[in-house]
């Protein structure tokens, strides 16, 4: 299957599925409040939704990169169309600042609507890049570092949950996404530093990547709990770490090339 055909098929499937999901939720919101087991039903629906999206991606792509891209693209469009469908039939959400419960797996995810829409937009963009095979090495390194950070955040959440006075799953998920996104920014910075020879553009781009990863990390953590640390703390830490990575990589490359910073 040609790349543009795969992208078109993913868009059509995800848009239709997102609309179907919205219509199903319209019915469920009128029915589930009458049942004591509504949360179990909702959790099973969420799990089935992810399975369907994953199965479509696996069946569509010819390799791991395309399948990952198809999943990210489909998830992003599905989520955005889902909110559009709810707006059409329920006139909800009132605005992008309206609070919504996103998932119940493995704990409650809750945030203003603009946060999942923002992340869905980013997933859509990453999905397209993977499906057209652009920037794969940068994405792969960023994802690998992000995975390490996510796993480290999971371990940190397990240790810190009692000190944070939070349920274990809430602390784990919040810290995992916070660490994962910041460290993914560091991985992307390293990938760029290995290819960008000039110091000023490298430092500027590293600072921008750090700021963006810090913002995303703060927003992701806020879906699970509100930290005493401000957004500025997350952004400042991410910028500092990305700049540090850039300086280290640039210095090392300069030494190998017989140059100085």
Backbone bond lengths (Angstrom), bond angles and torsions (degrees), N, CA, C in turn:
res aa  C-N    CA-C-N  psi(-1)  N-CA   C-N-CA  omega(-1)  CA-C   N-CA-C  phi
1 X - - - 1.461 - - 1.521 109.70 -
2 X 1.356 116.64 132.86 1.446 120.55 179.06 1.521 110.38 -67.86
3 X 1.348 114.56 155.28 1.461 119.66 -174.46 1.521 112.27 -60.45
4 X 1.336 116.65 -44.34 1.459 118.34 -177.61 1.521 111.72 -69.13
5 X 1.345 116.94 -28.78 1.463 120.04 175.15 1.523 110.06 -68.09
6 X 1.320 116.35 -40.98 1.459 120.66 178.75 1.523 110.81 -63.10
7 X 1.325 116.36 -42.86 1.466 119.92 178.84 1.530 110.16 -64.06
8 X 1.325 117.29 -44.67 1.465 120.88 -179.37 1.527 111.09 -63.14
9 X 1.326 116.76 -44.08 1.466 120.47 178.43 1.530 111.18 -61.32
10 X 1.329 115.82 -40.76 1.469 119.93 179.90 1.524 110.86 -65.58
11 X 1.331 116.43 -41.42 1.463 120.52 179.86 1.521 110.41 -63.20
12 X 1.341 116.77 -47.54 1.466 120.43 -178.71 1.522 111.17 -62.75
13 X 1.344 116.62 -46.28 1.463 120.14 179.77 1.527 111.33 -61.42
14 X 1.329 116.28 -48.41 1.458 120.27 -175.38 1.523 111.53 -66.07
15 X 1.337 117.10 -39.23 1.465 119.96 179.14 1.524 110.67 -64.77
16 X 1.339 116.43 -44.59 1.462 120.02 178.91 1.529 111.01 -64.77
17 X 1.319 115.94 -41.13 1.463 120.00 -179.16 1.531 110.96 -68.52
18 X 1.329 116.71 -38.94 1.459 119.80 177.61 1.516 111.51 -63.30
19 X 1.353 116.57 -40.60 1.469 120.19 177.58 1.522 110.29 -65.61
20 X 1.335 116.77 -43.25 1.461 120.93 177.40 1.528 111.06 -59.16
21 X 1.315 115.88 -42.06 1.468 120.63 178.57 1.527 110.85 -61.24
22 X 1.324 116.04 -42.70 1.468 119.91 179.87 1.529 110.83 -62.57
23 X 1.335 116.97 -44.43 1.462 120.70 179.60 1.524 110.19 -63.07
24 X 1.341 116.61 -41.55 1.467 120.00 178.18 1.524 111.31 -60.94
25 X 1.327 116.18 -40.22 1.461 119.97 -179.43 1.527 111.17 -68.69
26 X 1.323 117.33 -33.29 1.471 120.08 175.32 1.524 109.76 -57.58
27 X 1.332 116.75 -45.67 1.463 120.51 177.11 1.528 111.45 -66.27
28 X 1.335 115.27 -45.63 1.458 119.13 -175.66 1.528 112.25 -62.11
29 X 1.317 117.04 -35.75 1.464 119.33 -178.13 1.530 112.14 -68.60
30 X 1.317 116.73 -20.00 1.464 119.60 176.70 1.528 112.05 -92.43
31 X 1.334 116.12 -16.46 1.462 120.18 -176.03 1.522 112.78 -104.26
32 X 1.340 116.21 -44.84 1.463 120.03 -169.23 1.518 113.27 -63.80
33 X 1.333 117.84 -29.33 1.472 119.04 -179.20 1.515 111.64 -65.01
34 X 1.316 117.59 -14.65 1.466 121.17 179.27 1.519 112.38 -90.05
35 X 1.336 117.37 -6.06 1.464 120.98 -175.19 1.520 110.57 -115.62
36 X 1.336 117.01 137.91 1.468 119.13 178.86 1.524 113.33 -72.76
37 X 1.331 117.76 -19.08 1.468 121.44 -178.05 1.528 111.61 -100.48
38 X 1.321 117.48 26.16 1.463 121.15 -174.92 1.524 112.45 -60.15
39 X 1.348 116.83 -34.94 1.466 118.17 -176.38 1.527 111.11 -69.95
40 X 1.319 117.69 -36.61 1.464 120.66 177.16 1.523 110.86 -64.59
41 X 1.330 115.84 -39.02 1.461 119.70 177.00 1.527 110.28 -64.38
42 X 1.319 116.67 -42.47 1.465 121.36 -179.71 1.523 111.08 -64.16
43 X 1.324 117.27 -41.76 1.463 120.96 179.13 1.527 110.65 -63.14
44 X 1.328 116.91 -41.39 1.468 119.70 178.84 1.525 110.87 -65.17
45 X 1.329 117.49 -35.99 1.467 120.80 177.09 1.523 110.67 -65.08
46 X 1.326 116.94 -43.42 1.460 120.96 179.17 1.528 111.10 -61.08
47 X 1.330 115.98 -45.28 1.471 120.23 179.99 1.525 110.88 -62.14
48 X 1.338 116.71 -42.87 1.458 120.61 -179.90 1.526 111.04 -64.24
49 X 1.330 116.85 -36.97 1.459 121.23 178.94 1.530 111.44 -61.34
50 X 1.331 116.46 -47.43 1.467 120.76 179.53 1.531 110.52 -63.67
51 X 1.323 116.94 -39.67 1.468 120.72 179.55 1.531 110.44 -62.75
52 X 1.321 116.94 -43.03 1.464 120.50 179.50 1.531 111.14 -62.63
53 X 1.330 117.00 -45.92 1.462 120.61 179.45 1.529 110.95 -62.67
54 X 1.341 116.64 -42.40 1.464 120.55 179.62 1.524 111.22 -66.44
55 X 1.336 116.62 -41.30 1.463 120.08 -180.00 1.521 111.38 -64.13
56 X 1.326 117.20 -40.62 1.467 120.61 177.41 1.529 110.20 -61.66
57 X 1.340 116.34 -44.97 1.466 119.86 -178.87 1.524 111.41 -63.39
58 X 1.324 117.45 -41.94 1.464 121.63 -179.94 1.528 110.52 -63.60
59 X 1.327 115.97 -40.98 1.462 120.03 -178.58 1.525 112.60 -73.80
60 X 1.343 117.00 -24.42 1.462 120.62 -173.64 1.521 113.45 -85.74
61 X 1.326 117.16 -44.10 1.456 120.56 -173.25 1.508 113.45 -80.26
62 X 1.334 115.42 154.65 1.460 119.82 179.15 1.525 111.99 -96.28
63 X 1.341 117.12 -11.43 1.459 121.53 177.18 1.525 109.00 -150.20
64 X 1.332 115.92 177.36 1.465 120.14 -174.89 1.526 112.10 -62.85
65 X 1.346 116.67 -36.36 1.463 119.99 -179.08 1.522 110.50 -65.15
66 X 1.311 117.46 -48.37 1.464 120.84 -179.80 1.521 111.13 -65.58
67 X 1.309 117.37 -38.19 1.471 119.37 179.92 1.521 111.29 -66.25
68 X 1.323 115.68 -41.34 1.465 118.73 176.39 1.523 110.92 -63.33
69 X 1.340 115.65 -42.96 1.460 120.33 177.98 1.516 111.92 -61.82
70 X 1.331 116.63 -42.69 1.464 120.43 179.69 1.522 110.92 -63.41
71 X 1.326 116.73 -38.45 1.471 119.36 179.01 1.521 110.77 -66.69
72 X 1.330 116.83 -46.66 1.463 120.05 -178.53 1.531 111.12 -63.44
73 X 1.331 116.65 -44.65 1.458 120.55 178.85 1.523 110.83 -62.64
74 X 1.319 116.69 -46.60 1.465 120.74 -178.80 1.523 111.38 -63.73
75 X 1.323 116.66 -42.12 1.463 120.10 -179.62 1.526 110.04 -63.50
76 X 1.328 116.32 -44.65 1.452 119.45 -178.31 1.515 112.70 -62.01
77 X 1.338 117.08 -47.00 1.461 120.46 -179.78 1.521 110.71 -68.25
78 X 1.320 117.10 -42.54 1.469 121.26 178.23 1.526 110.87 -54.31
79 X 1.313 117.15 -46.84 1.459 120.38 -175.82 1.528 111.36 -67.62
80 X 1.321 116.96 -42.87 1.465 120.35 -179.40 1.526 110.87 -65.92
81 X 1.341 117.22 -45.10 1.465 120.50 179.36 1.522 110.68 -66.32
82 X 1.326 116.79 -32.71 1.468 120.79 176.47 1.526 110.68 -56.62
83 X 1.315 117.29 -47.75 1.470 120.32 179.07 1.530 111.25 -67.59
84 X 1.323 117.22 -35.82 1.466 119.53 176.66 1.526 110.71 -63.76
85 X 1.336 116.51 -40.19 1.466 120.50 177.78 1.519 112.35 -63.30
86 X 1.328 116.53 -41.54 1.466 119.71 177.39 1.520 111.03 -64.50
87 X 1.318 116.23 -36.02 1.468 119.76 178.79 1.521 110.40 -65.79
88 X 1.334 116.47 -38.72 1.465 120.69 -179.17 1.527 111.15 -65.69
89 X 1.329 116.82 -46.82 1.462 120.30 -170.52 1.526 114.20 -94.98
90 X 1.318 118.18 -22.14 1.470 120.01 -178.00 1.525 113.12 -123.59
91 X 1.338 115.35 -2.48 1.463 120.16 -173.88 1.532 110.69 52.73
92 X 1.329 114.14 42.09 1.474 121.98 -179.96 1.520 107.17 -137.90
93 X 1.304 120.35 141.40 1.474 128.02 5.31 1.533 112.40 -78.01
94 X 1.320 114.93 158.33 1.457 120.25 179.15 1.523 111.46 -65.27
95 X 1.325 116.30 -35.79 1.464 121.95 178.15 1.516 108.26 -157.31
96 X 1.320 116.05 175.23 1.467 120.24 177.98 1.525 111.75 -69.13
97 X 1.317 117.67 -13.30 1.473 121.65 178.28 1.520 112.51 -89.56
98 X 1.335 117.55 -4.14 1.459 121.60 -179.93 1.530 110.13 -64.53
99 X 1.320 116.99 133.88 1.459 120.86 179.26 1.519 110.86 -74.23
100 X 1.322 115.86 141.53 1.464 121.23 178.87 1.523 109.01 -141.02
101 X 1.322 115.40 146.35 1.467 120.69 171.37 1.521 107.23 -89.67
102 X 1.320 116.47 117.33 1.462 121.57 -170.63 1.525 112.25 -86.43
103 X 1.326 116.74 -49.59 1.457 122.86 -179.26 1.523 109.45 -145.24
104 X 1.334 113.76 162.70 1.461 120.17 171.29 1.530 110.99 -117.55
105 X 1.335 117.48 6.18 1.465 121.86 -177.87 1.523 109.20 -110.68
106 X 1.329 121.20 126.43 1.465 127.75 -10.75 1.526 112.37 -85.37
107 X 1.357 115.26 -1.05 1.453 121.49 176.54 1.523 106.86 -147.15
108 X 1.297 117.20 -179.59 1.465 120.40 -177.94 1.532 111.26 -76.27
109 X 1.329 115.84 125.94 1.461 122.72 172.28 1.527 106.31 -103.16
110 X 1.317 118.33 124.30 1.463 121.13 -177.48 1.524 109.53 -141.80
111 X 1.316 115.76 132.97 1.467 119.64 -178.45 1.521 109.80 -166.13
112 X 1.338 117.75 168.00 1.464 120.40 168.62 1.524 110.00 -61.55
113 X 1.309 116.93 151.12 1.460 122.44 -174.49 1.529 112.17 -60.03
114 X 1.333 117.71 -30.60 1.472 118.72 -176.04 1.526 112.33 -63.60
115 X 1.330 118.15 -25.83 1.466 119.90 -178.25 1.530 111.63 -69.24
116 X 1.341 120.02 -53.12 1.476 117.13 176.33 1.523 113.24 -63.53
117 X 1.330 117.98 -32.83 1.468 119.94 177.58 1.525 110.34 -64.94
118 X 1.340 116.77 -40.61 1.465 120.88 177.45 1.521 111.21 -62.19
119 X 1.322 116.89 -48.53 1.465 120.26 -179.76 1.534 110.82 -65.72
120 X 1.323 117.65 -35.51 1.460 120.33 177.46 1.525 110.66 -64.71
121 X 1.336 116.64 -39.15 1.455 120.00 176.43 1.522 111.99 -61.73
122 X 1.329 116.62 -40.93 1.463 120.61 177.85 1.529 111.46 -66.70
123 X 1.336 116.36 -40.13 1.465 119.89 177.25 1.526 110.80 -63.66
124 X 1.328 116.57 -39.46 1.457 121.49 177.36 1.529 110.55 -59.59
125 X 1.318 115.92 -46.48 1.467 120.73 -179.61 1.525 111.31 -63.90
126 X 1.325 116.77 -46.21 1.462 120.21 178.84 1.527 110.92 -62.40
127 X 1.332 115.74 -39.29 1.457 119.51 179.24 1.519 112.22 -60.31
128 X 1.332 116.27 -44.16 1.468 120.21 179.11 1.529 110.59 -63.93
129 X 1.331 117.13 -43.94 1.463 120.29 179.82 1.528 111.20 -59.62
130 X 1.326 116.93 -41.78 1.460 119.91 179.35 1.525 111.36 -68.19
131 X 1.315 116.74 -38.95 1.466 119.67 -177.02 1.527 112.67 -71.40
132 X 1.338 116.64 -28.21 1.469 118.97 175.42 1.527 111.38 -96.50
133 X 1.331 115.66 3.89 1.466 123.60 175.00 1.520 112.40 59.67
134 X 1.322 114.83 51.83 1.459 121.61 175.95 1.533 108.89 -117.26
135 X 1.342 116.17 133.15 1.454 120.77 177.68 1.511 114.19 65.53
136 X 1.330 116.51 27.43 1.468 119.57 -174.47 1.521 111.72 -62.71
137 X 1.347 117.54 -42.83 1.453 119.53 -178.22 1.523 111.58 -64.53
138 X 1.316 117.49 -39.23 1.460 120.82 177.38 1.530 110.69 -64.47
139 X 1.328 116.27 -44.49 1.460 120.64 -179.69 1.521 110.39 -66.22
140 X 1.343 115.77 -41.08 1.463 119.37 -178.80 1.527 111.53 -63.06
141 X 1.338 116.98 -44.57 1.464 119.03 -179.87 1.528 111.33 -67.19
142 X 1.331 116.45 -41.63 1.457 119.90 177.76 1.528 110.90 -61.43
143 X 1.336 116.43 -42.98 1.464 120.58 -179.65 1.524 111.53 -65.72
144 X 1.342 116.18 -38.96 1.465 119.73 179.57 1.525 110.86 -64.09
145 X 1.322 116.17 -45.79 1.462 119.48 177.62 1.527 110.52 -65.00
146 X 1.341 115.96 -40.02 1.455 119.54 178.91 1.517 112.21 -61.79
147 X 1.333 116.41 -38.03 1.465 120.33 177.99 1.523 110.64 -64.25
148 X 1.344 116.11 -43.77 1.464 119.13 177.27 1.536 110.62 -60.33
149 X 1.332 115.54 -43.06 1.455 119.23 178.71 1.517 112.24 -64.65
150 X 1.334 116.23 -39.20 1.469 120.72 179.57 1.524 110.61 -63.56
151 X 1.329 115.87 -44.59 1.470 119.53 179.19 1.533 110.77 -65.24
152 X 1.348 116.05 -40.97 1.458 119.41 176.56 1.513 111.51 -62.83
153 X 1.348 116.65 -38.72 1.455 120.09 177.20 1.519 112.19 -64.96
154 X 1.341 116.44 -36.02 1.465 119.92 176.15 1.531 110.86 -60.30
155 X 1.337 115.81 -46.67 1.468 119.36 179.15 1.520 110.97 -64.12
156 X 1.345 115.77 -42.01 1.456 119.65 178.32 1.510 112.27 -62.45
157 X 1.337 116.56 -39.42 1.456 120.50 178.67 1.518 112.27 -64.16
158 X 1.336 116.37 -37.48 1.466 120.01 178.00 1.522 111.23 -63.26
159 X 1.330 115.06 -38.64 1.470 119.92 -178.44 1.527 111.10 -74.78
160 X 1.345 116.01 -40.69 1.456 120.25 -171.74 1.521 114.82 -89.28
161 X 1.321 117.59 -12.11 1.471 120.09 -176.48 1.527 113.08 -52.63
162 X 1.349 119.45 -46.75 1.472 118.28 179.12 1.530 112.50 -63.57
163 X 1.334 116.56 -35.85 1.467 119.73 179.82 1.524 111.61 -71.81
164 X 1.345 116.69 -28.64 1.446 121.29 -179.28 1.527 112.14 -87.00
165 X 1.341 115.88 -7.50 1.469 122.09 -178.40 1.526 110.98 57.21
166 X 1.340 114.70 44.93 1.449 121.54 179.53 1.527 109.42 -125.67
167 X 1.341 117.66 153.69 1.470 119.55 171.34 1.524 110.01 -58.07
168 X 1.315 116.62 148.29 1.455 121.52 -175.29 1.531 112.14 -55.74
169 X 1.355 117.73 -47.64 1.460 119.91 -176.70 1.531 112.07 -64.79
170 X 1.321 116.80 -35.93 1.469 120.45 179.82 1.523 110.58 -66.37
171 X 1.344 116.21 -47.55 1.465 120.52 179.83 1.523 111.17 -63.21
172 X 1.335 116.63 -41.61 1.464 120.85 -178.56 1.526 111.16 -64.87
173 X 1.318 116.88 -48.71 1.460 119.89 -177.25 1.530 111.69 -65.61
174 X 1.320 116.48 -44.89 1.460 119.44 -179.25 1.505 112.80 -61.69
175 X 1.336 117.23 -47.23 1.462 120.73 -178.37 1.521 111.33 -71.99
176 X 1.347 116.92 -32.67 1.466 120.26 179.69 1.523 111.26 -63.53
177 X 1.316 116.80 -46.81 1.461 119.33 -179.92 1.521 111.32 -70.31
178 X 1.314 117.62 -35.40 1.457 120.71 178.32 1.527 110.64 -62.63
179 X 1.326 115.82 -51.41 1.469 119.95 179.38 1.527 111.41 -65.69
180 X 1.329 116.09 -42.96 1.453 119.84 -176.40 1.517 113.29 -60.26
181 X 1.325 117.27 -42.69 1.457 120.38 -177.90 1.526 112.39 -72.18
182 X 1.321 116.53 -39.27 1.470 118.83 177.71 1.530 110.53 -64.67
183 X 1.313 117.04 -44.36 1.455 120.26 -177.66 1.531 110.88 -73.32
184 X 1.334 117.57 -28.94 1.469 119.68 172.69 1.523 110.35 -61.61
185 X 1.330 116.95 -38.08 1.459 120.44 175.39 1.518 111.81 -62.50
186 X 1.327 116.46 -37.73 1.460 119.73 176.74 1.525 110.95 -64.93
187 X 1.334 116.61 -40.50 1.458 119.94 178.17 1.519 112.42 -63.60
188 X 1.337 116.57 -40.42 1.455 120.09 177.33 1.531 110.67 -65.47
189 X 1.328 116.26 -39.50 1.466 120.45 177.41 1.521 111.22 -60.98
190 X 1.322 116.55 -41.90 1.468 119.86 179.50 1.528 110.86 -63.98
191 X 1.338 116.29 -41.70 1.460 119.40 179.66 1.525 111.35 -62.33
192 X 1.324 116.72 -40.28 1.466 120.94 179.62 1.520 110.93 -71.74
193 X 1.339 116.89 -38.90 1.466 121.02 -178.77 1.519 112.14 -62.35
194 X 1.308 116.89 -29.10 1.464 120.15 179.94 1.524 112.49 -73.05
195 X 1.347 116.93 -12.60 1.462 120.18 -175.03 1.521 113.66 -122.90
196 X 1.321 117.58 -13.11 1.463 120.49 -177.35 1.520 109.03 -100.38
197 X 1.337 119.36 111.93 1.468 121.18 -171.26 1.530 114.80 -80.76
198 X 1.317 118.78 -24.85 1.459 120.65 -173.71 1.526 111.13 -91.89
199 X 1.335 115.57 136.75 1.452 120.01 -170.34 1.524 112.87 -71.38
200 X 1.327 118.44 -42.47 1.466 118.82 -175.24 1.529 112.69 -65.44
201 X 1.350 119.18 -49.82 1.473 118.38 176.39 1.525 112.54 -59.25
202 X 1.343 116.51 -35.23 1.451 120.29 179.78 1.524 111.04 -64.36
203 X 1.329 117.52 -46.58 1.460 120.35 -178.90 1.531 111.50 -66.79
204 X 1.333 115.98 -39.00 1.458 119.80 178.87 1.524 110.89 -64.70
205 X 1.326 115.91 -46.35 1.461 119.81 -179.82 1.526 111.37 -65.87
206 X 1.329 116.67 -36.95 1.463 120.80 178.16 1.530 111.26 -63.56
207 X 1.329 116.03 -40.85 1.466 120.14 178.47 1.528 111.05 -65.02
208 X 1.336 116.12 -39.54 1.467 119.81 178.80 1.525 110.64 -65.69
209 X 1.331 116.25 -44.37 1.465 120.36 178.34 1.528 110.20 -61.25
210 X 1.328 116.30 -43.79 1.459 120.33 178.72 1.519 111.87 -60.68
211 X 1.337 116.66 -44.02 1.469 120.26 -179.71 1.522 110.94 -63.13
212 X 1.325 116.36 -43.85 1.466 119.69 -179.75 1.526 111.48 -65.46
213 X 1.326 116.72 -43.88 1.465 119.30 179.83 1.523 110.94 -65.90
214 X 1.336 117.24 -34.72 1.462 120.40 177.21 1.521 111.84 -65.70
215 X 1.335 116.61 -42.35 1.467 120.70 177.58 1.526 110.56 -62.31
216 X 1.331 116.34 -47.56 1.460 120.33 -179.53 1.526 111.52 -63.01
217 X 1.334 116.76 -39.86 1.463 120.53 179.21 1.528 110.95 -63.45
218 X 1.316 116.42 -42.81 1.469 120.42 179.27 1.527 110.80 -63.88
219 X 1.343 116.68 -43.89 1.455 119.70 179.82 1.523 111.60 -65.66
220 X 1.333 116.74 -40.56 1.462 120.29 179.78 1.521 110.86 -63.28
221 X 1.317 116.91 -43.89 1.471 119.78 179.76 1.517 111.17 -63.95
222 X 1.328 117.33 -34.22 1.469 120.61 -177.49 1.522 112.36 -67.59
223 X 1.341 117.98 -15.08 1.461 120.13 176.19 1.524 111.61 -70.89
224 X 1.325 116.41 -17.48 1.458 120.66 -176.77 1.525 112.84 -112.58
225 X 1.306 117.21 -41.47 1.461 120.60 176.80 1.525 109.00 -160.54
226 X 1.314 115.52 158.27 1.453 121.67 178.40 1.521 108.20 -95.39
227 X 1.324 116.04 117.08 1.455 120.94 -178.09 1.522 110.66 -85.00
228 X 1.330 114.96 154.62 1.465 119.36 174.74 1.526 110.92 -69.93
229 X 1.337 116.40 -21.40 1.463 120.62 177.22 1.527 109.57 -75.05
230 X 1.303 117.19 135.88 1.454 121.75 -177.35 1.521 110.85 -80.59
231 X 1.346 115.00 170.05 1.460 119.84 175.48 1.526 110.37 -61.00
232 X 1.339 116.70 -36.25 1.463 120.18 179.66 1.523 111.58 -60.71
233 X 1.334 116.77 -33.90 1.467 120.34 178.64 1.526 110.70 -64.93
234 X 1.337 116.11 -46.57 1.469 120.23 178.92 1.524 111.05 -62.78
235 X 1.331 116.27 -44.22 1.460 120.21 -178.83 1.531 111.02 -65.44
236 X 1.330 115.91 -45.94 1.464 119.61 -179.71 1.508 112.58 -61.52
237 X 1.339 116.70 -43.15 1.461 120.17 178.78 1.522 111.11 -63.74
238 X 1.335 116.79 -44.43 1.462 120.24 -179.00 1.523 111.61 -64.12
239 X 1.328 117.35 -42.57 1.464 121.10 178.10 1.525 110.27 -61.83
240 X 1.328 116.79 -45.15 1.464 121.23 -179.86 1.528 111.26 -60.23
241 X 1.320 117.26 -45.02 1.464 120.91 -178.51 1.528 111.56 -66.98
242 X 1.327 116.61 -40.87 1.472 119.53 179.28 1.524 111.28 -66.71
243 X 1.324 116.77 -40.54 1.470 119.77 176.99 1.525 110.57 -64.80
244 X 1.314 116.98 -38.97 1.467 120.88 178.34 1.523 110.55 -62.37
245 X 1.323 116.86 -44.47 1.463 120.95 177.43 1.529 110.48 -60.56
246 X 1.336 116.37 -43.66 1.469 120.66 -178.83 1.517 111.10 -62.91
247 X 1.330 117.13 -43.87 1.468 121.12 -179.96 1.526 110.36 -63.38
248 X 1.320 116.66 -44.51 1.468 120.38 -179.00 1.521 111.00 -62.54
249 X 1.340 116.74 -46.52 1.463 119.82 -178.61 1.530 111.73 -67.26
250 X 1.334 115.95 -39.83 1.462 119.17 -179.59 1.533 110.30 -67.01
251 X 1.319 116.58 -42.85 1.468 120.67 179.11 1.524 110.93 -61.92
252 X 1.311 115.57 -43.27 1.464 119.54 -179.72 1.523 110.71 -64.08
253 X 1.322 117.09 -43.26 1.459 119.81 179.67 1.524 111.09 -65.85
254 X 1.330 116.35 -37.87 1.466 120.08 178.96 1.515 111.53 -64.33
255 X 1.316 115.20 -39.72 1.469 119.07 178.74 1.524 110.85 -65.33
256 X 1.322 115.74 -39.72 1.464 119.26 179.16 1.528 111.45 -66.67
257 X 1.322 115.59 -31.64 1.464 120.31 -179.50 1.522 113.06 -91.62
258 X 1.345 116.36 2.52 1.444 120.04 179.37 1.510 112.72 76.84
259 X 1.355 117.51 22.26 1.468 120.95 -179.70 1.516 109.25 -112.35
260 X 1.307 115.97 173.79 1.457 121.91 176.26 1.503 109.28 -124.77
261 X 1.341 115.48 155.00 1.458 120.62 178.57 1.515 109.65 -65.81
